[in-house]
C-alpha cells in the first residue's frame, strides 16, 4: 500500500506563487495543487474547495485582497497549517490552529498560561530576536 503524501495547496496566480510552485515542484514528499483564487467565488467556494481537497498545508499571500477569507479556515479546518507569505518583509508566517476546550474561565486561564510559558521558553532558547520564528520567502533563514 502506497503511503499518503501530504497535500499542499498554493493559492493565487502571482509571480511569487509561480516561484513557490517551481521551487517545490521537484519535491516528491508531497502532492501539490495550485488554485487561481481570483477565479473562485472566495466567499463560499474557498471553504467548500478546501473541505473537498482536505489539504495538509495552504500557502497564500498575506497582502492579497482575499487573505482574510483564508483565515476562516483556521476555525473550519483545524488540522490544516496555513503559511502566509509577507513579501514586503521577506517572511513566511506559519499559522496553526491549536485548539483547546475552554468550558470554564479556569480552562481559558490554563491555556493562556500554557501558551505564555511556551513563548517564554522559546525566548530563553534564543528566539528573542525572532530569527527562529520566520523564514525568508526566498528560502533563506533571516
C-alpha positions as CSV (number, residue, x, y, z in Angstrom):
1,X,0.0,0.0,0.0
2,X,1.4,3.4,-1.0
3,X,1.8,5.9,1.8
4,X,-0.3,9.0,1.6
5,X,1.7,12.1,0.7
6,X,0.6,15.4,2.3
7,X,-1.3,17.8,0.1
8,X,-0.1,21.3,-0.3
9,X,-2.4,23.9,-1.9
10,X,-0.9,27.0,-3.4
11,X,-3.5,29.9,-3.6
12,X,-3.0,32.7,-6.1
13,X,-1.6,33.4,-9.5
14,X,1.1,36.0,-8.7
15,X,4.7,35.8,-9.8
16,X,5.6,35.0,-6.2
17,X,3.3,31.9,-6.2
18,X,4.8,31.0,-9.6
19,X,8.2,30.9,-7.9
20,X,6.9,28.9,-5.0
21,X,5.3,26.3,-7.3
22,X,8.5,25.9,-9.4
23,X,10.7,25.7,-6.3
24,X,8.5,23.0,-4.7
25,X,7.8,21.0,-7.9
26,X,10.7,18.6,-7.6
27,X,9.9,17.6,-4.0
28,X,8.4,14.1,-4.0
29,X,7.4,14.3,-0.4
30,X,4.0,15.9,-1.1
31,X,1.3,16.4,-3.7
32,X,0.8,20.0,-4.8
33,X,-2.3,21.7,-6.3
34,X,-2.3,25.3,-7.4
35,X,-5.6,27.3,-7.4
36,X,-6.2,30.6,-9.1
37,X,-8.1,32.2,-6.2
38,X,-9.2,35.2,-8.3
39,X,-11.2,32.8,-10.5
40,X,-13.1,31.4,-7.4
41,X,-16.0,32.9,-5.6
42,X,-14.0,33.5,-2.5
43,X,-16.9,33.9,-0.1
44,X,-18.4,30.4,-0.4
45,X,-16.0,28.4,-2.6
46,X,-12.9,28.6,-0.6
47,X,-14.4,26.7,2.3
48,X,-16.0,24.2,0.0
49,X,-12.9,23.7,-2.1
50,X,-10.7,23.3,0.9
51,X,-13.1,20.9,2.5
52,X,-13.2,18.7,-0.6
53,X,-9.4,18.8,-1.1
54,X,-8.6,18.3,2.6
55,X,-5.1,19.8,2.3
56,X,-2.4,19.5,4.9
57,X,-0.9,22.9,4.1
58,X,-2.2,26.0,2.4
59,X,0.2,28.7,1.1
60,X,-1.1,32.1,0.3
61,X,0.0,35.8,0.1
62,X,-0.8,37.9,3.2
63,X,-1.3,41.1,1.2
64,X,-3.8,39.7,-1.2
65,X,-7.3,41.2,-1.1
66,X,-8.8,37.8,-0.1
67,X,-6.3,36.8,2.6
68,X,-8.8,37.5,5.4
69,X,-11.1,34.9,3.9
70,X,-8.4,32.3,4.2
71,X,-8.0,32.9,7.9
72,X,-11.5,31.5,8.5
73,X,-10.0,28.1,7.6
74,X,-8.3,28.1,11.0
75,X,-11.7,27.6,12.5
76,X,-13.2,25.5,9.8
77,X,-10.3,23.1,9.2
78,X,-8.3,23.0,12.4
79,X,-5.8,20.4,11.2
80,X,-4.6,22.5,8.2
81,X,-1.5,24.6,8.5
82,X,-1.6,28.0,6.8
83,X,1.6,29.7,5.6
84,X,1.0,33.4,4.8
85,X,3.8,34.9,2.6
86,X,4.6,38.5,3.5
87,X,6.7,39.6,0.5
88,X,7.4,43.2,1.6
89,X,9.0,41.9,4.8
90,X,10.5,38.8,3.2
91,X,9.0,36.4,5.6
92,X,6.6,33.4,5.8
93,X,4.2,33.3,8.8
94,X,3.0,29.9,9.8
95,X,-0.5,29.9,11.3
96,X,-1.7,26.9,13.1
97,X,-4.9,26.2,14.9
98,X,-4.1,24.6,18.1
99,X,-7.5,24.2,19.7
100,X,-8.3,23.8,23.4
101,X,-11.6,23.1,25.0
102,X,-12.3,26.1,27.3
103,X,-15.6,25.5,29.0
104,X,-14.7,27.4,32.1
105,X,-12.6,30.5,32.9
106,X,-10.1,28.3,34.7
107,X,-9.7,26.3,31.4
108,X,-9.1,29.5,29.5
109,X,-6.6,30.8,32.1
110,X,-4.7,27.4,31.8
111,X,-4.5,27.8,28.1
112,X,-3.2,31.4,28.3
113,X,-0.6,30.4,31.0
114,X,0.5,27.4,28.9
115,X,0.9,29.4,25.7
116,X,2.7,32.2,27.6
117,X,5.0,29.7,29.2
118,X,5.8,28.2,25.8
119,X,6.6,31.7,24.4
120,X,8.8,32.4,27.4
121,X,10.6,29.1,26.9
122,X,11.3,30.0,23.2
123,X,12.6,33.4,24.1
124,X,15.0,32.0,26.6
125,X,16.2,29.5,24.0
126,X,17.4,32.2,21.7
127,X,14.4,33.1,19.7
128,X,14.1,36.5,21.3
129,X,15.3,38.1,18.1
130,X,12.7,36.4,16.1
131,X,15.4,34.6,14.0
132,X,13.9,31.2,14.6
133,X,10.3,32.2,14.1
134,X,10.3,33.3,10.4
135,X,11.9,32.2,7.2
136,X,12.7,34.5,4.3
137,X,10.3,33.7,1.4
138,X,13.3,33.4,-0.9
139,X,14.2,30.3,1.2
140,X,17.0,31.6,3.4
141,X,16.9,32.0,7.1
142,X,16.5,35.6,8.1
